[in-house]
Amino acid sequence: MGQGYFVTGTDTGVGKTTVSCTLLRTFTAQGRKVVGMKPVVAGSENGRWYDVEQLIAASNIRADREYVNPYAFHPPISPHIAAQQAGVEIDLAMIQHAYQSLSRQADIVIVEGAGGFLAPLNARQTGADLARALNLPVILVVGMRLGCLNHALLTAQAIRAAGLPLAGWVANCIDSQMLVLEENISTLEQRLEGSLLGVMTFTNEVGSQQQSGLLNLTKLELKD
């Protein structure tokens, strides 16, 4: 079975897919067999889910799409509401089965969550329950903008409360005009338990090759 990481964010729209794809490309450069997984996606454009397409493109293993993305909904709304509107309930056991299948095929599985860590998935469970069900260390994407310190520290607290390790975090500079950026990053380095894996600059190219060299994964523990 391969190693997995659960990628979450301080909010929606902070660059989880960009970071997930960059992780996949970085592990590929290390000679690893990698695959991305988006268990739940809500929000399509022209009938396509571009987050899922980007993860597939960044993977070097071709896995069944039903395992890569068990649940896909068209409206760009909270997954639990989208599922209700579609007349289905998101089942974590089904996602676990899909993850196990991917883990048998790859050295590394990058699982990208939906929205923030506590985003509801059904009437009872959230992204935290999914990460706990998969029993994965968490990589936190911090969207660097005003308010990110509070969001990052609260998310890290929720990760600890779920009994999961914060394997590392990425500063994703989504606001090119953010004031005192370096001071904010330094504050998070002092207060977050996980290691800073890298600082990514804003780009419209998801998981671009140029970004791949920005992450230092040497502090992540990998299974042999």
Secondary structure, DSSP 8 states (H G I E B T S, - for coil): --EEEEEEESSTTSSHHHHHHHHHHHHHHTT--EEEE-SEEE--BTTB-HHHHHHHHH-SS---HHHH-SEEESSSS-HHHHHHHHT----HHHHHHHHHHHHHH-SEEEEEEEEETT-B-SSS-BHHHHHHHHT--EEEEEE-STTHHHHHHHHHHHHHHTT--EEEEEEEE--TT-TTHHHHHHHHHHH-SSEEEEEEE--SSTT-HHHHTT---TTS----
